[in-house]
Amino acid sequence: MENHNLKLVLVIGGTGAQGSPVVKALSASGRYSVRILTRNPSSTQATKLGALPNVTLFKGSQDIQKDLHAAFAGVYGAWVNLDGFTIGEKNEIFYGIRAYEIARHQGVKHYIFANSDYTLRKAGWNEQYRSHNDAKGRVGDLILSHGQSTMKTSLLTTGPYIEMLLDGMFVPEEQTDGSFIWENPSADGKIPLIALDDVGAYSLWILDNPTESAGLDLEVATDQVSFADIVATFTKVTGKHGIHKVVPLEEYLVKAEPYPGAYSNFTVSPDVSRDESFTTWRENFAAWWRYWGEGKGATRNMELLDRIHGSRIPSLEAWMRMNNYDGRPKSVLKSLYDLRKGGANSE
């Protein structure tokens, strides 16, 4: 049941890897109650989150407008992260804009958009860097362009998750001699890795400080590191030998794609009809690796982040020690979990 003595915040994407810590942080604060929009309130993750204090589940879909109207009705704030890997780039742009418009119609006071780097724009409009991140980047730019009258708006811009060292594209391969190899096409640029636990704290700060956060694009990171830094930190923390082996992009893409001919929204069945707006997994992640690996996203203001969140995880080394990181994989990311389970409808 929603607590009417607390400010109610709608969280879209609350059962995902990024949204879950937001729900937990808002619930633990004692200042906000949370309404999670979810397709499947009986899913394992939704059930766990629904059991937290001042959290309720609201059945509906991110890509049905009447559900968005109903979900936004009566809330003070919103934290919105659309699942582009499920609905695709075109739909993510359309429903990203519609969610914002519907929130304004419903009288929401503070709107936080879970953003990602607009890689194409930040790379000088070079098409070699156009990736799935751009869908959110386009919507984020549009949201801030409308100003702060009537509804405060903020962007929370994340880069690659530090947890991808456990689950996803940054997991190393253990060798028979006990060493670990990171084999990928990354150049020597700094990558802004963000620990998922801190996403909740930054989101809470945005809601608690609307005077400072309104109109702000808060780019967050735990540490900005190259793969040489990752390997050196791993060896320092674990005592195990680590190697970064740079491989040609095409060689990597062939080996890493989830299934032959996969599309960028790889969690959806390959049999589902797609139009020409859908990039392939290889096209998308070629651009993704170029952008992050060349350090084009290393634009985070770490001094600002220290001031906002003084108890944040301070570094990659600290994260590795906190998590007893040993290079071996663990399940973390929802999109990969869905793929392993055979689809994205389990939520």
N, C-alpha and C positions, 0 to 999 in steps of 0.2 A: 504494500500500500504506500502511495506517495505521501510524504510528510509535508503538509502545507505550511509548516513553520520554517521550512528551508527553501532556498531558491532551487527550482527544478531545472535540471539541465538534460536535454535530449542528447544522447550519444548514438550516432549512426556509425556503424562499424565497431561497435563495442565488444563484440565477441572475437575480434581479430587480434593479432599479435600486438599491434600498436594501440588499439582501443581498450584492451583489457586493463592495462595499467592506468589508463585514464579513469575508467570506472572505479577501480580500486582506490585511487587517490582521492577522487571526489567523495566517495562513500566514507573513507576514513577521516576526511576533514571535519565532518560534523557540521559543515556549513551548506552543503548541497545535497539534494536528493537527485537520483538519476533515473531516467527513463531510457531503456535500451531498445532501439528498433531492431528486431530480429525476425528473420523468416521462420525460424524454428525454435520457439521458446523451450522445447523439450530436449534440445541438443545438450550434450555434456557440458560444454563451455557456458552456454546460456544459463543452464540450471545452477552451475557453480556461482556465477556472477549474481544471479537473481536471489541467492541466499544471503548476499551481503546486506548490511544495514542500509536502509533507505534506497534500495535499488529495486525497480520494477521492470518487468519485461513487457514489451509492446509488440504484438505480432503485426508484421508488415514488411514491405520490401522497399529497398532504396530506389528501385526503378518503377514504382507505381505512384503516380502523382496523388491519388486520393489517400494513399497510405502516408505520404509525406505531409499532406494537409492535416491529417488526424494526429500524426506524431508530434508536429510542431505546435499544435493548439495548446495554449495555456502554459508554455514553458518560458522561463526567464532567459535561459541561455542554450546554446547548442554547440556540440563538437561533432564535426562532420568529416568522415573519411569514407569515400565511396570506393568500392572494390573494382578497380578497373580491369583486373585480371579475369574477373567474372563477366562483367557487362561490356567490356571492350571500350576502345578509345572514344568513339563517337558518342556512345551512350554516357560515358563518364563525363564528357563535356556538357551534353544536354542536361543530364540530371544533376550535375554539379551546379549549373546555372539555375535550374528550376528549384533545387533545394534552397538556394540562397533567396530567390524571389519569393518562394512560399513562406520562408521564415520571416521575411519583411512583412508580407501580407498578414501573418499571424501575430505580429507584434513582438517578436523576439527582441530582447534588449542587447544581447552580446552573442555574436556568432564567431566561432572559431573554426577555420577551415584547415584540415590536415593536409598540408601542401607538400609538394616536392619540387626540387629544382626545375625551373623551366630551362632544360638543357639546351634546346635549340637557340633560345634568346641569349642565354649566358655565354654560349659559344660563338656568338656573332652571326647567327642565322646560317651557319654552315650545316647543310643537311646531313653531313656525316654524323652529327650528334643528336639527331632527332630520335627520341626514345619514348617509351610509355610514360615517363615522368612528365612529359610536356602537357598531357591532358590536364593534370592537376595544376601545372604551372600556368596554363592559359586561364583557367577558372580563377586561380588565386589573384592574378593580375587584374582580372575584370572586377572581382569583389572589392579590392582596395580602391579601384578607380571611382567607385560610386560614393566615396566619402563616408563620414561618420555621423551624419545627422540621422536621427530616429533610431538607428541600430548601430552599435559598435561592432566593428569587425576586426579580426586578427588572423594572421596566418601563422601556423606552426609548421615550419619547413624542416623536414627530416631528410637525411641521406641514407645510405646503406646502414642496416642495423648491425651493431657489433655482434649480435647473436647469429649472424650469418657465418661466423666462425664455428658455430655449432651445427647449423642446419642451413644448407643452401650453398651459394656459389663460392663461399670463402672457406669451406671445410678442406683441410689438407688430407693427403693420403698417407697412411702409415706404411712404412717400408719394413721389410723383414728384419733389418738391422736395428729397428726401433726408432729410426729417424722419421721425420715428417716432411713431405714435399707439398708446397703450394704451387700447382701447375696451372697457369692462366696467362692471358695476354696483357696483364696490367703493365703500364709504363711505371716510371718511378715517381709519379705525382702523389701528393698527400690526399687521402680519402677521409672525409668527415664521418667517422663511425659514431652512431648514437646507440646508447644502451636503452633498451625498451623501458626499463623501470623508471628512467628519468623523464620519459615522455609525459607520464602522469604528473610529475612535479611541475614541469614547465606549463602544462595545461592549467593546473590549479593556480599558478602564479598569474597567468593571463586573466583568468576569471576574477581573481582577488584584486587585481590592479588595473582596472579598465582605463584609468586616466593615462597611465603609461603605455598600456598594451594596445589601445585603440589605434588602428591604422598601422600597426607594427607587423612586419614580416620577420618573425623570430626564427632565424636559422640556428638549429641546435646541433650539437655534436658532443660526444664524450671526449674524443681525441681525433686529431687530424694526422693520419699516419700513412706511410707508404708500405708496400709489402715487405721491403727490407726492414722497416721498423717493426712490422708484425712478427717477422721471423726472429729478429734479435730479441724482442720482448718475450716471445715464446721460449726461446732458449734460456734467457735469464730467469724466467719464472719456473720452468720445468726441469732445466738441466738437460733437456733433450735437444738433439741436433735438428735444426730446421733449415730448409732450402726453399727459395723462391725460384722456380724454373719458368722463365718467360718463353711461351710458345706462340707461334704465329696465330693470329686471330682465327683464320679459317680452320686450322687444325683443332683449335680449342672448341670452336662452335660445333663441329661435327660430333665430337665426343660428348659434349655437355648438354645438348638439347634433350628435353624430356622424352621425346619420341620423334622418329623421323618425320620431317616436314611440319613440326609443331608450329602453331601460331603463338603470337605474343601473349594472348589470353589462354595460356596452356592448360589451365584448370578445367576448361570447358571441352567437352567431347570433340574430337577432330571431325566428327560426322555432322556437326552443326553447321548450317549454311553461313558463310561469311562473305562480305563484299570487299571491294578493293581497299577500303580504309584500314583493314586489318593487316598489320605487318607480320612477317614470320618471326618466330622466336630468334632465328639467327640474325635477321635484319635489326631487330630491336636491341638484342644484347650486344651486337657489334658496336652500336652507337653508345650503349650504356657503358661498356668497358672503356671505350675511347674517352668519354667524358670524365668518369671518375678516375680512371687510371692515369690520365694526364694531369690530374690535380685541378681541373677547372671548377670543382665544387668546394675547394678548400677556402671558402670565403667567410667562415664562421668567426664571429667576434667572441673569442674565448673569455676576454675580460668581462664583457657584458654577461655572459652565461655564469661566470663565477659570482657576480654580484646578485643575479636573479636567484640562483640556486646554490647557495654556499655549501650545502652538504652533498652536492652532486658527486657521482662517481668521477674522480679527478683524471683518470688516465686509462689507457688500454691495459697497462700493467696492473693497476688496481682492480680493474674488472676481471682480469685473468685470475688474480689471487682470490678475489671474492667468490668466484665460481669454480675454483679448483680446476681450472682449464687444463686439459691434457692433450688437446688436439683431436680427440675422438668425437664423433658426431652424436648429437642428441636432438630429439624432435622438439622444435620450437615454433616454426612458421606455419601459419594456418593454410596458406596456399599449397604448400608442399604436402601437408597432412591431407588436404582434400584430394590432391592428385593421387596420393597413395591409396586413399579410400575409394577412388574411382569416380570422383566428381566433386563439384563445388557446391552441391546442394545440401550438404549436411549441416553447414554453418555451425 
